[in-house]
Amino acid sequence: MGGAGSFADPRFADASAEATRHEDPAMPRIHLVTTGGTIASRASSGRAGADVVASVSGEALRAALHDPLDGIELAVDDFCRVGSFAIDLPLAFALARRIAEHADDPTCDGIVVTHGTDTMEESAFLADLLVPGSKPVVFTGAQRSADAPDTDGPRNIAEAVRLAASGDAAGLGSVILFENDVHAARDVTKTHTARTDTFRSGEHGKLGEVDGHVVRIHRRPLLRRTYRPERIEAEVEIVRLAMGASDRLFRHAATYARAIVLEAFGRGNAPPAVSAAVSEIVAAGTPVIVCSRCPEGRVKPVYGNGGGKDLERAGAIFAGDLTGAKARILAAVVLGTSGADLREAFAALGG
């Protein structure tokens, strides 16, 4: 797998992993992959209201840990420094491949990824789809910047490292550890713009928690599958419906997108004009994936006159209870994987 440096992207810092010798084979060795985000951000000047930017190195994040992490070796990979609102699918794909490289390292026992919260759930789900095996992959970050007096970053990192070093975390796939709670990448979403307990898993609930040095896992995710895509398909668009929405935006998306995710009403319904557009667009060869704009529940073809039944007859793919953001990630991976089938993938992972 190629490293992120092949992209020659100015957002990348020195992406080479720290060259440290594994001092004690019996000591868990965790790779800390840093990408920027609020956890690595500081105000750009001392002025009130100054821009907060990602500028803190991975080494500085490790040095700021209050917890000594006795008995755990931590190697740093300063992958990039960028706000996660600026991460695109190729960069997230490069990150997932870098995580997979670390997972292939026999001296690595687990990976912790620090990441901005805006798109953390998408990068975590992408890693869940791309990183095989049972080694823990734990994403974490912060809602308060590194120079805030009450920053939540160091504690989240320490707890994420303890989770990754725990035998209980093996086989969970990619997870998010935030404010003590452990969430499956498939299920989790950011629910609040600023609160430190922003991540929730809705009706599915969290996997467990980290309480100081104690890791407790209560359930294990069953809906997991990994792919080996040759590339990521970046041209997957999301169109969200609102009352009285026309078909114009949807039809425009079809002029360039390789697939379209339709965030529909309720059980998966759309105005009749949009349903008619779906029929034409699918017939022309562009897949349409239907999910709900509701935060919980599954889509299911029930209603006619533009509703889910008409979308089903038009050939749309129903995404189960995946959010629009997760449906887009899955479509981008499947479209970049030779021999993979979109309809089958959503049937398997849509829940």
Buried (B, 14 or more C-beta within 10 A) or exposed (E): EEBBBEBEBEBBBEBEBBEEEBEEEEBBBBBBBBBBBBBBBBBEEEEEEEEBBBBBBBEBBBEBBEBEBEEBBBBBBBBBBBBBEBBEBBBBBBBBBBBBBBBEBEEBBBBBBBBBBBBBBBBBBBBBBBBBEEBBBBBBBBBBBBEBEEBBBBBBBBBBBBBBBBEBBBBBBBBBBBBBBBBBBBBBBBEEEEEBEBBBBBEBBBBBBBEEEEBEBEEEBEBBBBBBBEBBBBEBBBBEBEEEBEBEBBBEBBEEBBBBBBBBBBBBBBBEBBBBBBBEBBEEEBBBBBBBBBEEBBBBBEBEEBBBBBBBEBBBBBBBBBBBBBBBBBBBBBBBBEEBEBEEBBBBBBB
